[in-house]
């Protein structure tokens, strides 16, 4: 049993040597002038690889044609407008993937104009589109809704204070 104390001391010194070695080289690594640049580059490359992988998956899913979304989006539109709806969604996805975001969003808005269940469709869009594209979509959709409301109001509101009749 005289070795148990010696073994304990050796084990503790080995562990402390390894920890000291790790701390020393971590400090040296962080003191490197290119360390921050290398970390940023690595993170950027990882982000770009992730986006490219998502794009490839989306392109592969779209290569199947509008049949795959048709199953997921059944019941969102009336049967006589379903083909138009799916076509607009497909065209919108293709335009967004091609980088023409404005036209893609326009196609998506065309699809929402025939959608009867927006409360189901909008979360689907939010989960599939990037945050930036979805916010642009919502902004443009609100503008289109306001323009439609303004064009539908052919007769002025007679009860408005402008005409002197207040209820």
C-alpha positions in Angstrom: 0.0 0.0 0.0 2.9 2.5 0.0 2.2 3.0 -3.7 -1.4 4.4 -3.2 -0.1 7.8 -2.0 2.5 7.9 -4.7 0.0 7.0 -7.4 -2.4 9.7 -6.2 0.3 12.3 -6.3 1.4 11.2 -9.8 -2.3 11.2 -11.0 -2.9 14.7 -9.6 0.3 16.0 -11.1 -0.5 14.5 -14.5 -4.0 16.0 -14.5 -2.7 19.4 -13.5 0.0 19.2 -16.2 -2.6 18.5 -18.9 -4.8 21.3 -17.6 -1.8 23.7 -17.5 -0.9 22.6 -21.1 -4.4 23.3 -22.3 -4.6 26.7 -20.6 -1.2 27.7 -21.9 -2.0 26.8 -25.6 -5.5 28.3 -25.4 -3.9 31.6 -24.2 -1.3 31.4 -27.1 -4.1 30.7 -29.6 -6.2 33.7 -28.4 -3.2 36.0 -28.5 -2.7 35.2 -32.2 -3.4 38.4 -34.2 -5.3 36.4 -36.8 -7.5 34.6 -34.2 -10.6 36.8 -34.5 -10.3 36.8 -38.3 -10.1 33.0 -38.4 -13.0 32.6 -36.1 -15.2 35.0 -38.1 -14.2 33.2 -41.3 -15.0 29.8 -39.9 -18.4 31.1 -38.6 -19.2 32.7 -42.0 -18.2 29.6 -43.9 -20.4 27.5 -41.6 -23.4 29.9 -42.1 -22.9 29.9 -45.9 -22.7 26.1 -46.0 -25.9 25.9 -44.0 -27.7 28.3 -46.3 -26.4 26.5 -49.4 -27.6 23.2 -47.9 -31.0 24.6 -47.3 -31.1 26.1 -50.8 -30.1 22.7 -52.3 -32.9 21.0 -50.2 -35.4 23.5 -51.4 -34.4 23.2 -55.0 -34.5 19.4 -54.7 -38.0 19.6 -53.2 -39.1 22.0 -56.0 -37.7 19.7 -58.6 -40.5 17.3 -57.7 -42.9 20.0 -59.1 -46.0 21.4 -57.5 -47.4 17.9 -56.6 -45.6 17.8 -53.2 -47.0 21.2 -52.0 -50.4 20.2 -53.3 -50.7 17.5 -50.6 -49.5 19.9 -47.9 -51.8 22.7 -49.0 -55.0 20.9 -49.7 -58.0 22.7 -48.3 -56.4 26.1 -48.3 -58.2 27.3 -51.5 -61.4 26.6 -53.4 -61.1 23.6 -55.8 -61.5 25.8 -58.9 -58.6 28.1 -57.9 -56.2 25.4 -56.6 -54.2 25.2 -59.8 -53.7 28.9 -59.9 -52.7 28.9 -56.2 -50.1 26.1 -56.6 -48.7 27.7 -59.8 -48.3 31.1 -58.0 -46.6 29.4 -55.0 -44.3 27.5 -57.3 -43.4 30.6 -59.4 -42.8 32.6 -56.2 -40.4 30.0 -54.8 -38.5 29.8 -58.1 -38.2 33.6 -58.3 -37.0 33.9 -54.7 -34.4 31.1 -55.2 -33.2 32.8 -58.4 -32.7 36.0 -56.4 -35.6 38.0 -57.8 -37.3 38.5 -54.4 -39.7 41.3 -55.4 -41.2 39.2 -58.2 -41.3 36.1 -56.0 -43.1 38.0 -53.3 -45.6 39.3 -55.9 -46.4 35.7 -56.9 -46.8 34.8 -53.2 -49.2 37.6 -52.7 -51.2 36.5 -55.8 -51.4 33.1 -54.1 -52.7 34.6 -50.9 -55.4 36.5 -52.8 -57.2 33.2 -53.5 -56.4 31.5 -50.2 -59.4 31.0 -47.9 -57.4 30.0 -44.8 -54.7 32.6 -44.3 -54.4 31.7 -40.6 -53.0 28.3 -41.7 -51.1 29.5 -44.8 -49.2 32.4 -43.3 -47.4 30.2 -40.6 -46.5 27.8 -43.4 -44.9 30.6 -45.3 -43.2 32.0 -42.2 -41.6 28.6 -41.5 -40.4 28.2 -45.1 -39.3 31.7 -46.1 -36.3 33.4 -44.5 -37.1 36.0 -41.9 -36.1 38.9 -44.2 -38.1 37.7 -47.1 -41.1 37.0 -44.9 -41.0 40.5 -43.4 -40.8 42.0 -46.9 -43.8 39.7 -47.9 -45.9 40.9 -45.0 -45.1 44.6 -45.7 -46.0 44.2 -49.4 -49.1 42.3 -48.5 -50.3 45.1 -46.2 -49.6 47.6 -48.9 -51.6 45.6 -51.4 -54.4 45.2 -48.9 -54.5 49.0 -48.3 -54.4 49.7 -52.1 -57.3 47.3 -52.6 -59.3 48.9 -49.7 -58.7 52.3 -51.2 -59.8 51.3 -54.7 -63.0 49.6 -53.3 -64.1 52.8 -51.6 -65.7 54.4 -54.6 -68.3 56.4 -52.6 -67.0 58.6 -49.8 -68.0 58.0 -46.3 -70.9 60.4 -45.9 -70.8 60.1 -42.1 -67.3 61.4 -41.9 -66.5 64.8 -40.3 -65.3 66.0 -43.7 -68.9 66.1 -44.9 -70.3 67.7 -41.7 -72.3 64.7 -40.6 -71.1 63.3 -37.3 -73.2 60.6 -35.6 
